[in-house]
């Protein structure tokens, strides 16, 4: 029997519940990518009633049951919220439940009770009030992986993907003014190595074509606009090439994302967050998927935030969550085939 995907609750005051309900209704997931929702079943039921969705919700005690009942009802591993959640009004009193949902999902995958972790959006500012100390989901997942296997020293890598583009930011959740100081050759090399390994493992892309953005305008213009491209990025790319990786760059970022350029590579690696997230969100905001590479389990997520301003209004677009569920299913299948 194929294990289900583990879907976290995200912030209960956000659009996560609505998206979960809409994703369960998607016919493409029925019988293909069943999931179990980890969160408050009663809150999800109230959300369904508010939105006038006639969706049966059933509490289950173990994930395996989700596969049997998924076509008829939405299965939930119930984790009760300490306080009633009001859609559109985040409450830090419920932060521990949000964090627990993520921890539970990871444990279920580690115990082979679920195939992959799919996370609904969180509001980090809400979690910080409860003592959450990580810059984001990606870093927290690496922390959980290293808790389970401290000798492995897993390093998480954020990749965003849609049908037209895959991108990876070398630095992630840091201020722009700190990027140049944080960049070094080992960080670029190690990130690219993880990307190449996991594109082969989960996407069947052998020796992926990796193109690197320059940090400065025109990739430094022969040092006229900074030394980082020549002194840090280029040596890292040359090291990758010497070790047999298919790496190119650094190239000017402003010419890397038109259609003809995208056709030349499998993944673009940028030096900072917005450098690569702006292009992919512009190309396909509604179906982009956030994927965490470098960990001993699969994790995907919709590429959007909590959208508290539209929570409970019935207008949230579920396409990114549906794409994340389908992506997790595909990655799990590819992994099984490659490990066979």
PAKOLMI-61697 format. One record per residue: residue in three letters; x, y, z of N, C-alpha, C in turn. Coordinates in steps of 0.02 Angstrom, whole numbers, plus 50000, padded with zeros to 5 digits. Example, Ala and Ser with C-alpha at 12.3 -4.5 7.8 and 13.67 -1.06 7.14 Angstrom:
> ALA,50660,49716,50390,50615,49775,50390,50660,49835,50390
> SER,50642,49888,50354,50684,49947,50357,50645,50002,50394
//
This chain:
> UNK,50042,49940,50000,50000,50000,50000,50044,50063,50000
> UNK,50028,50111,49958,50065,50173,49954,50045,50218,50013
> UNK,50095,50245,50048,50081,50289,50105,50057,50356,50080
> UNK,50018,50392,50121,49994,50458,50101,50047,50512,50107
> UNK,50033,50570,50080,50073,50629,50092,50051,50661,50158
> UNK,50097,50692,50194,50081,50726,50257,50074,50801,50244
> UNK,50014,50828,50252,50001,50899,50239,49994,50936,50306
> UNK,50037,50985,50318,50033,51022,50381,49976,51074,50378
> UNK,49957,51098,50437,49900,51143,50441,49916,51214,50420
> UNK,49981,51234,50425,49996,51305,50414,49963,51348,50468
> UNK,49962,51413,50458,49929,51456,50507,49854,51447,50501
> UNK,49821,51429,50556,49749,51415,50552,49706,51476,50535
> UNK,49733,51536,50543,49695,51597,50527,49704,51617,50454
> UNK,49745,51579,50418,49762,51597,50349,49715,51562,50299
> UNK,49735,51564,50236,49697,51530,50183,49712,51455,50180
> UNK,49754,51429,50225,49776,51360,50221,49718,51310,50224
> UNK,49671,51322,50270,49614,51277,50275,49572,51276,50211
> UNK,49559,51335,50184,49521,51339,50121,49557,51303,50065
> UNK,49623,51313,50060,49661,51281,50007,49661,51205,50015
> UNK,49665,51182,50077,49664,51110,50090,49598,51080,50067
> UNK,49544,51113,50083,49477,51089,50063,49471,51088,49987
> UNK,49495,51140,49954,49490,51143,49881,49536,51092,49849
> UNK,49594,51080,49879,49640,51030,49851,49609,50960,49856
> UNK,49576,50946,49911,49544,50880,49918,49491,50870,49864
> UNK,49460,50923,49842,49409,50918,49790,49438,50907,49720
> UNK,49502,50919,49712,49532,50913,49646,49533,50840,49623
> UNK,49503,50828,49567,49495,50759,49542,49562,50727,49524
> UNK,49611,50768,49507,49676,50741,49487,49713,50708,49545
> UNK,49695,50725,49607,49728,50696,49665,49694,50632,49689
> UNK,49632,50624,49671,49594,50565,49694,49624,50501,49668
> UNK,49641,50456,49713,49669,50393,49694,49741,50396,49672
> UNK,49771,50456,49671,49839,50464,49647,49885,50489,49703
> UNK,49867,50544,49733,49909,50575,49784,49869,50589,49847
> UNK,49845,50538,49881,49807,50550,49943,49851,50582,49996
> UNK,49820,50626,50036,49857,50659,50089,49818,50655,50154
> UNK,49854,50664,50209,49822,50670,50274,49839,50738,50302
> UNK,49788,50774,50324,49796,50841,50352,49812,50835,50426
> UNK,49863,50872,50449,49884,50869,50519,49866,50935,50551
> UNK,49812,50936,50588,49788,50998,50618,49722,50987,50653
> UNK,49688,51041,50668,49626,51039,50706,49568,51023,50658
> UNK,49539,50964,50666,49484,50942,50623,49422,50985,50632
> UNK,49409,51007,50693,49349,51047,50706,49355,51116,50673
> UNK,49415,51145,50676,49426,51209,50643,49418,51202,50567
> UNK,49444,51148,50540,49437,51136,50468,49364,51127,50449
> UNK,49326,51093,50492,49255,51084,50480,49217,51150,50480
> UNK,49234,51193,50528,49203,51259,50531,49220,51301,50470
> UNK,49282,51294,50447,49302,51330,50386,49261,51306,50327
> UNK,49251,51241,50322,49211,51213,50267,49139,51239,50270
> UNK,49112,51242,50330,49043,51266,50338,49038,51340,50321
> UNK,49088,51379,50341,49087,51451,50326,49088,51463,50250
> UNK,49127,51421,50215,49133,51428,50143,49080,51390,50105
> UNK,49035,51357,50143,48980,51318,50114,49006,51262,50069
> UNK,49059,51229,50093,49085,51170,50059,49056,51108,50092
> UNK,49024,51067,50054,48996,51005,50081,49049,50950,50076
> UNK,49098,50954,50122,49154,50908,50120,49156,50867,50185
> UNK,49150,50801,50180,49155,50760,50241,49226,50757,50267
> UNK,49233,50770,50331,49299,50770,50363,49300,50716,50417
> UNK,49352,50674,50417,49354,50619,50464,49420,50616,50501
> UNK,49415,50613,50568,49475,50605,50609,49499,50532,50604
> UNK,49565,50525,50597,49594,50457,50594,49649,50453,50646
> UNK,49666,50392,50665,49716,50382,50718,49785,50366,50690
> UNK,49788,50344,50626,49852,50327,50596,49850,50344,50521
> UNK,49905,50366,50493,49905,50390,50424,49882,50339,50372
> UNK,49897,50275,50384,49880,50224,50334,49806,50224,50316
> UNK,49764,50243,50364,49692,50243,50351,49672,50296,50300
> UNK,49715,50346,50292,49699,50401,50245,49691,50375,50174
> UNK,49732,50327,50155,49730,50302,50087,49664,50269,50072
> UNK,49637,50232,50119,49574,50196,50109,49514,50241,50104
> UNK,49515,50297,50140,49455,50339,50143,49460,50404,50103
> UNK,49518,50416,50072,49531,50482,50042,49480,50501,49989
> UNK,49458,50454,49949,49410,50470,49896,49342,50490,49922
> UNK,49326,50469,49983,49260,50484,50011,49260,50541,50062
> UNK,49316,50551,50096,49318,50604,50147,49389,50628,50157
> UNK,49395,50687,50187,49461,50717,50198,49487,50693,50265
> UNK,49542,50653,50266,49567,50625,50328,49610,50675,50367
> UNK,49601,50674,50434,49637,50722,50477,49667,50686,50537
> UNK,49731,50697,50548,49762,50678,50611,49752,50738,50657
> UNK,49707,50732,50704,49683,50789,50742,49734,50814,50792
> UNK,49748,50879,50790,49789,50913,50840,49750,50976,50860
> UNK,49723,50975,50919,49677,51028,50941,49712,51094,50953
> UNK,49682,51147,50927,49708,51214,50940,49692,51235,51011
> UNK,49738,51267,51046,49724,51289,51114,49672,51345,51118
> UNK,49668,51386,51065,49618,51439,51063,49582,51438,50996
> UNK,49519,51458,50996,49481,51462,50934,49515,51510,50886
> UNK,49524,51487,50825,49557,51528,50775,49505,51564,50732
> UNK,49515,51628,50723,49471,51669,50682,49506,51683,50616
> UNK,49475,51664,50561,49506,51674,50496,49523,51748,50484
> UNK,49584,51760,50464,49606,51829,50452,49637,51863,50511
> UNK,49635,51830,50571,49662,51860,50632,49711,51812,50665
> UNK,49775,51814,50645,49824,51767,50673,49832,51776,50748
> UNK,49845,51720,50781,49849,51720,50854,49910,51679,50875
> UNK,49958,51710,50908,50018,51675,50928,50005,51620,50980
> UNK,49946,51622,51011,49929,51568,51059,49923,51501,51024
> UNK,49912,51501,50958,49906,51439,50921,49971,51419,50885
> UNK,50024,51457,50898,50087,51445,50863,50116,51376,50877
> UNK,50111,51354,50939,50139,51288,50957,50106,51232,50916
> UNK,50042,51239,50902,50007,51189,50863,50032,51189,50791
> UNK,50046,51248,50765,50073,51254,50697,50141,51220,50693
> UNK,50184,51234,50742,50251,51204,50744,50245,51128,50752
> UNK,50200,51106,50796,50190,51035,50808,50167,50998,50745
> UNK,50127,51031,50705,50104,51001,50642,50164,50985,50596
> UNK,50211,51031,50593,50271,51020,50551,50313,50963,50580
> UNK,50323,50965,50645,50363,50913,50678,50331,50844,50668
> UNK,50265,50840,50674,50230,50777,50665,50238,50751,50594
> UNK,50230,50796,50545,50236,50776,50475,50305,50747,50461
> UNK,50357,50779,50487,50425,50755,50477,50434,50686,50509
> UNK,50410,50677,50569,50416,50613,50603,50380,50557,50566
> UNK,50322,50573,50538,50285,50523,50500,50323,50500,50439
> UNK,50357,50546,50405,50397,50528,50347,50460,50490,50369
> UNK,50491,50512,50422,50550,50477,50448,50533,50405,50468
> UNK,50472,50394,50492,50449,50328,50512,50417,50289,50455
> UNK,50420,50316,50395,50394,50285,50334,50318,50274,50338
> UNK,50284,50316,50378,50211,50313,50380,50181,50360,50328
> UNK,50219,50407,50305,50199,50452,50251,50257,50457,50201
> UNK,50241,50478,50140,50292,50479,50087,50330,50545,50082
> UNK,50298,50599,50100,50329,50665,50091,50292,50715,50135
> UNK,50327,50770,50150,50298,50825,50188,50277,50880,50139
> UNK,50215,50902,50145,50190,50959,50106,50166,51010,50158
> UNK,50193,51070,50155,50178,51119,50207,50134,51176,50182
> UNK,50082,51190,50219,50044,51251,50208,50083,51310,50236
> UNK,50065,51370,50215,50103,51430,50232,50099,51447,50307
> UNK,50154,51471,50333,50157,51495,50402,50173,51570,50402
> UNK,50156,51602,50458,50175,51672,50468,50230,51673,50520
> UNK,50292,51683,50498,50348,51678,50543,50344,51729,50600
> UNK,50316,51787,50586,50310,51838,50639,50266,51814,50696
> UNK,50215,51774,50680,50170,51745,50731,50208,51692,50772
> UNK,50247,51652,50737,50283,51598,50771,50340,51626,50815
> UNK,50369,51682,50794,50423,51711,50834,50399,51728,50905
> UNK,50336,51748,50910,50309,51764,50976,50306,51703,51022
> UNK,50307,51644,50991,50305,51582,51030,50375,51552,51039
> UNK,50426,51589,51020,50494,51566,51030,50525,51531,50970
> UNK,50492,51531,50913,50519,51501,50852,50582,51540,50832
> UNK,50638,51505,50824,50702,51540,50815,50733,51532,50746
> UNK,50694,51506,50698,50722,51492,50632,50698,51544,50581
> UNK,50740,51560,50531,50720,51611,50482,50660,51591,50440
> UNK,50648,51525,50434,50591,51503,50393,50583,51428,50395
> UNK,50535,51403,50356,50521,51332,50350,50584,51292,50332
> UNK,50620,51317,50281,50677,51280,50254,50729,51266,50308
> UNK,50745,51316,50347,50796,51308,50399,50770,51265,50457
> UNK,50706,51271,50472,50677,51230,50526,50677,51156,50507
> UNK,50663,51141,50445,50663,51071,50422,50734,51041,50426
> UNK,50784,51081,50410,50853,51057,50417,50869,51043,50490
> UNK,50845,51087,50534,50854,51076,50606,50823,51010,50629
> UNK,50763,50995,50605,50730,50933,50625,50767,50872,50598
> UNK,50792,50878,50536,50830,50823,50508,50893,50810,50548
> UNK,50927,50862,50569,50989,50855,50607,50977,50833,50678
> UNK,50918,50848,50705,50900,50822,50771,50897,50746,50770
> UNK,50868,50720,50716,50860,50647,50709,50926,50613,50693
> UNK,50969,50646,50654,51033,50617,50634,51088,50670,50641
> UNK,51109,50684,50703,51155,50740,50715,51223,50733,50681
> UNK,51244,50672,50665,51309,50662,50633,51308,50678,50558
> UNK,51249,50685,50529,51243,50694,50457,51257,50767,50436
> UNK,51238,50814,50479,51246,50886,50463,51213,50904,50397
> UNK,51147,50890,50393,51110,50906,50332,51107,50981,50320
> UNK,51113,51002,50259,51107,51072,50239,51048,51078,50191
> UNK,51001,51119,50208,50941,51127,50166,50953,51178,50111
> UNK,50924,51165,50054,50928,51210,49996,50858,51223,49971
> UNK,50841,51286,49961,50775,51305,49935,50776,51306,49858
> UNK,50731,51268,49828,50722,51272,49756,50649,51286,49742
> UNK,50636,51333,49697,50568,51346,49675,50561,51323,49603
> UNK,50504,51293,49587,50496,51263,49521,50426,51274,49494
> UNK,50422,51285,49430,50359,51285,49393,50373,51250,49327
> UNK,50325,51248,49282,50335,51213,49220,50387,51245,49175
> UNK,50402,51309,49186,50447,51346,49143,50517,51359,49172
> UNK,50525,51347,49237,50587,51370,49269,50598,51336,49336
> UNK,50662,51323,49352,50683,51304,49419,50736,51353,49442
> UNK,50731,51376,49504,50780,51424,49530,50800,51406,49601
> UNK,50861,51424,49618,50888,51413,49685,50924,51477,49708
> UNK,50905,51505,49765,50944,51561,49793,51000,51533,49837
> UNK,51061,51556,49825,51119,51532,49864,51113,51557,49936
> UNK,51099,51621,49946,51081,51646,50013,51006,51655,50014
> UNK,50976,51648,50072,50902,51646,50073,50874,51705,50113
> UNK,50860,51694,50176,50824,51744,50216,50872,51788,50255
> UNK,50910,51829,50218,50954,51877,50250,50946,51945,50215
> UNK,50963,51999,50249,50958,52065,50217,51003,52070,50156
> UNK,50982,52109,50107,51021,52117,50047,51091,52144,50062
> UNK,51095,52189,50110,51160,52219,50126,51210,52168,50154
> UNK,51186,52109,50175,51231,52058,50203,51252,52005,50152
> UNK,51222,52007,50092,51234,51953,50044,51307,51946,50025
> UNK,51339,52000,50007,51409,51996,49985,51454,51967,50039
> UNK,51440,51984,50102,51481,51958,50156,51468,51884,50169
> UNK,51408,51860,50154,51390,51791,50167,51413,51744,50111
> UNK,51421,51771,50051,51441,51729,49995,51513,51705,50002
> UNK,51524,51641,49990,51592,51616,49983,51592,51556,49937
> UNK,51650,51536,49915,51654,51482,49866,51626,51416,49890
> UNK,51638,51400,49954,51613,51337,49981,51536,51335,49982
> UNK,51505,51392,50001,51433,51395,50002,51404,51383,49932
> UNK,51433,51415,49882,51410,51407,49813,51420,51335,49791
> UNK,51479,51308,49803,51495,51240,49782,51449,51189,49816
> UNK,51443,51194,49882,51403,51145,49920,51330,51148,49899
> UNK,51304,51208,49889,51234,51215,49868,51223,51183,49800
> UNK,51268,51197,49753,51261,51169,49685,51267,51094,49685
> UNK,51310,51067,49727,51318,50994,49731,51254,50961,49755
> UNK,51222,50990,49805,51158,50964,49829,51105,50968,49775
> UNK,51103,51024,49739,51053,51033,49686,51062,50980,49633
> UNK,51123,50969,49610,51136,50919,49557,51117,50849,49581
> UNK,51135,50833,49643,51120,50766,49669,51045,50754,49674
> UNK,51009,50804,49699,50937,50794,49709,50896,50801,49645
> UNK,50921,50839,49596,50886,50839,49532,50891,50771,49499
> UNK,50945,50736,49510,50950,50668,49484,50907,50620,49525
> UNK,50908,50627,49591,50872,50581,49635,50796,50587,49627
> UNK,50771,50649,49624,50699,50660,49627,50668,50681,49560
> UNK,50709,50701,49511,50683,50725,49448,50711,50688,49387
> UNK,50754,50639,49400,50784,50599,49346,50824,50642,49296
> UNK,50854,50696,49320,50895,50739,49278,50968,50723,49293
> UNK,51001,50689,49246,51070,50669,49257,51117,50726,49237
> UNK,51163,50744,49281,51212,50797,49269,51177,50861,49246
> UNK,51135,50887,49290,51094,50946,49274,51135,51005,49251
> UNK,51108,51041,49203,51139,51103,49179,51123,51159,49227
> UNK,51175,51184,49262,51166,51235,49313,51197,51300,49289
> UNK,51157,51353,49286,51182,51419,49267,51180,51466,49326
> UNK,51234,51503,49337,51241,51545,49396,51234,51619,49377
> UNK,51192,51654,49415,51187,51727,49408,51248,51760,49438
> UNK,51268,51816,49409,51317,51857,49442,51285,51896,49499
> UNK,51326,51918,49545,51299,51958,49601,51287,52030,49580
> UNK,51333,52058,49544,51330,52129,49525,51301,52139,49456
> UNK,51280,52200,49439,51255,52212,49371,51307,52191,49319
> UNK,51282,52158,49266,51326,52134,49212,51380,52086,49238
> UNK,51363,52050,49291,51410,52002,49322,51478,52036,49337
> UNK,51474,52098,49358,51534,52134,49379,51568,52175,49326
> UNK,51551,52163,49261,51581,52203,49205,51656,52206,49212
> UNK,51688,52146,49216,51761,52142,49220,51788,52185,49278
> UNK,51755,52178,49335,51774,52212,49398,51754,52285,49401
> UNK,51725,52312,49347,51705,52382,49349,51649,52395,49399
> UNK,51610,52342,49414,51553,52348,49460,51559,52300,49519
> UNK,51619,52286,49541,51628,52244,49599,51672,52184,49584
> UNK,51703,52156,49636,51751,52102,49628,51722,52033,49643
> UNK,51662,52030,49673,51635,51966,49697,51626,51914,49641
> UNK,51606,51937,49582,51593,51890,49528,51658,51855,49507
> UNK,51712,51893,49502,51776,51865,49481,51812,51828,49537
> UNK,51804,51852,49598,51843,51824,49654,51808,51768,49691
> UNK,51741,51766,49690,51704,51716,49729,51665,51669,49684
> UNK,51623,51697,49640,51578,51655,49601,51614,51615,49547
> UNK,51655,51649,49508,51691,51615,49453,51734,51557,49478
> UNK,51775,51566,49530,51815,51509,49554,51772,51450,49577
> UNK,51714,51465,49608,51670,51411,49630,51642,51373,49569
> UNK,51623,51409,49517,51597,51377,49457,51652,51336,49424
> UNK,51713,51362,49421,51769,51325,49392,51784,51261,49432
> UNK,51777,51266,49498,51787,51206,49541,51734,51154,49526
> UNK,51672,51176,49517,51619,51129,49499,51633,51096,49432
> UNK,51655,51136,49383,51671,51109,49317,51727,51057,49322
> UNK,51778,51072,49362,51835,51026,49369,51813,50960,49400
> UNK,51761,50962,49441,51735,50901,49473,51681,50866,49433
> UNK,51671,50889,49371,51625,50853,49327,51554,50878,49325
> UNK,51539,50933,49360,51472,50961,49360,51462,51006,49299
> UNK,51400,51008,49275,51383,51047,49215,51364,51117,49237
> UNK,51414,51159,49249,51403,51226,49277,51427,51280,49230
> UNK,51389,51335,49227,51406,51392,49184,51395,51457,49224
> UNK,51439,51505,49214,51430,51570,49246,51493,51597,49277
> UNK,51487,51655,49309,51425,51693,49320,51404,51732,49257
> UNK,51338,51737,49248,51310,51774,49192,51268,51832,49218
> UNK,51260,51885,49178,51217,51941,49200,51146,51916,49213
> UNK,51120,51930,49272,51054,51905,49291,50998,51934,49249
> UNK,51008,51994,49222,50953,52026,49186,50941,51995,49117
> UNK,50985,51950,49094,50974,51917,49029,50965,51841,49036
> UNK,50954,51818,49097,50951,51745,49108,50881,51715,49108
> UNK,50829,51757,49106,50763,51729,49119,50713,51738,49062
> UNK,50735,51761,49004,50689,51761,48947,50686,51690,48919
> UNK,50638,51677,48876,50623,51608,48855,50682,51572,48824
> UNK,50718,51606,48780,50775,51573,48746,50830,51556,48796
> UNK,50841,51600,48844,50893,51587,48894,50873,51528,48939
> UNK,50810,51527,48960,50787,51473,49004,50794,51404,48972
> UNK,50791,51401,48907,50796,51337,48872,50866,51308,48875
> UNK,50915,51347,48898,50984,51325,48899,51006,51291,48964
> UNK,50962,51290,49015,50983,51261,49078,50925,51226,49113
> UNK,50943,51183,49161,50893,51148,49202,50875,51187,49264
> UNK,50921,51226,49290,50909,51264,49351,50954,51326,49351
> UNK,50927,51382,49374,50965,51443,49383,50980,51454,49457
> UNK,51042,51466,49473,51062,51479,49542,51080,51553,49549
> UNK,51044,51588,49593,51055,51658,49605,51090,51670,49670
> UNK,51116,51729,49679,51156,51744,49738,51114,51767,49798
> UNK,51052,51789,49784,51010,51811,49840,50937,51799,49823
> UNK,50896,51802,49873,50826,51782,49872,50787,51811,49813
> UNK,50781,51877,49810,50737,51908,49759,50765,51902,49689
> UNK,50829,51892,49682,50860,51888,49615,50828,51832,49573
> UNK,50809,51776,49606,50780,51720,49569,50706,51709,49585
> UNK,50683,51734,49642,50612,51725,49657,50567,51772,49617
> UNK,50591,51831,49601,50551,51876,49561,50536,51847,49492
> UNK,50586,51820,49456,50571,51791,49391,50520,51734,49393
> UNK,50528,51687,49440,50483,51630,49440,50412,51649,49462
> UNK,50407,51696,49508,50340,51717,49530,50306,51759,49476
> UNK,50346,51792,49435,50317,51829,49379,50292,51782,49325
> UNK,50330,51728,49313,50311,51680,49261,50250,51640,49280
> UNK,50246,51618,49343,50191,51573,49362,50176,51578,49436
> UNK,50146,51633,49456,50134,51645,49527,50087,51593,49558
> UNK,50038,51570,49520,49986,51527,49548,50005,51453,49551
> UNK,50058,51433,49515,50074,51361,49514,50146,51347,49533
> UNK,50181,51396,49559,50249,51384,49581,50251,51342,49644
> UNK,50303,51301,49650,50310,51256,49707,50378,51268,49741
> UNK,50377,51272,49806,50438,51279,49846,50460,51209,49867
> UNK,50521,51191,49850,50547,51123,49864,50610,51130,49906
> UNK,50615,51090,49958,50675,51089,49999,50719,51030,49978
> UNK,50779,51045,49956,50827,50994,49937,50878,50984,49993
> UNK,50915,50930,49990,50969,50918,50037,50950,50882,50101
> UNK,50887,50865,50109,50864,50832,50170,50849,50758,50157
> UNK,50844,50718,50210,50830,50647,50201,50756,50631,50192
> UNK,50718,50682,50175,50647,50673,50160,50626,50726,50110
> UNK,50569,50713,50077,50544,50759,50027,50500,50811,50060
> UNK,50509,50874,50040,50464,50927,50064,50448,50975,50007
> UNK,50384,50987,49998,50362,51037,49950,50312,51083,49986
> UNK,50300,51140,49955,50254,51190,49984,50228,51235,49929
> UNK,50168,51262,49936,50146,51313,49888,50191,51374,49893
> UNK,50200,51407,49836,50245,51464,49833,50206,51529,49845
> UNK,50175,51534,49903,50140,51596,49921,50135,51600,49997
> UNK,50110,51654,50021,50106,51664,50093,50038,51648,50122
> UNK,50026,51676,50181,49966,51660,50220,49903,51696,50195
> UNK,49911,51754,50163,49855,51792,50135,49798,51801,50185
> UNK,49815,51826,50244,49764,51837,50296,49708,51883,50271
> UNK,49724,51928,50225,49675,51977,50202,49617,51947,50164
> UNK,49626,51886,50136,49571,51854,50100,49548,51790,50133
> UNK,49575,51774,50192,49556,51712,50227,49481,51712,50242
> UNK,49449,51657,50226,49378,51649,50240,49331,51679,50188
> UNK,49358,51707,50135,49317,51740,50084,49301,51694,50025
> UNK,49333,51636,50023,49318,51588,49970,49350,51603,49904
> UNK,49398,51649,49901,49427,51669,49837,49500,51646,49829
> UNK,49527,51611,49878,49597,51589,49875,49606,51538,49819
> UNK,49661,51545,49782,49676,51500,49726,49715,51440,49751
> UNK,49690,51379,49742,49723,51319,49769,49776,51290,49722
> UNK,49788,51320,49664,49831,51288,49614,49902,51275,49638
> UNK,49930,51320,49678,49998,51309,49702,50002,51251,49751
> UNK,49953,51245,49795,49952,51188,49841,49941,51123,49803
> UNK,49896,51123,49755,49884,51063,49715,49948,51045,49678
> UNK,49983,51095,49651,50047,51082,49617,50099,51054,49665
> UNK,50099,51079,49727,50147,51054,49777,50132,50982,49795
> UNK,50069,50964,49801,50050,50894,49816,50069,50849,49757
> UNK,50055,50870,49697,50074,50830,49638,50150,50823,49632
> UNK,50186,50877,49647,50259,50875,49644,50287,50827,49695
> UNK,50261,50829,49756,50284,50783,49808,50271,50710,49788
> UNK,50213,50698,49759,50195,50631,49735,50245,50608,49681
> UNK,50259,50652,49633,50306,50636,49578,50376,50623,49605
> UNK,50399,50666,49650,50466,50658,49679,50472,50593,49717
> UNK,50420,50575,49755,50421,50512,49793,50424,50452,49746
> UNK,50386,50455,49692,50387,50401,49644,50456,50393,49611
> UNK,50485,50450,49591,50551,50448,49560,50603,50421,49608
> UNK,50598,50441,49671,50646,50417,49720,50641,50340,49728
> UNK,50579,50315,49730,50570,50243,49736,50599,50206,49677
> UNK,50590,50233,49617,50616,50201,49557,50693,50203,49556
> UNK,50722,50258,49578,50794,50265,49578,50827,50222,49631
> UNK,50790,50209,49686,50817,50168,49740,50807,50094,49728
> UNK,50762,50077,49682,50746,50006,49669,50806,49969,49638
//
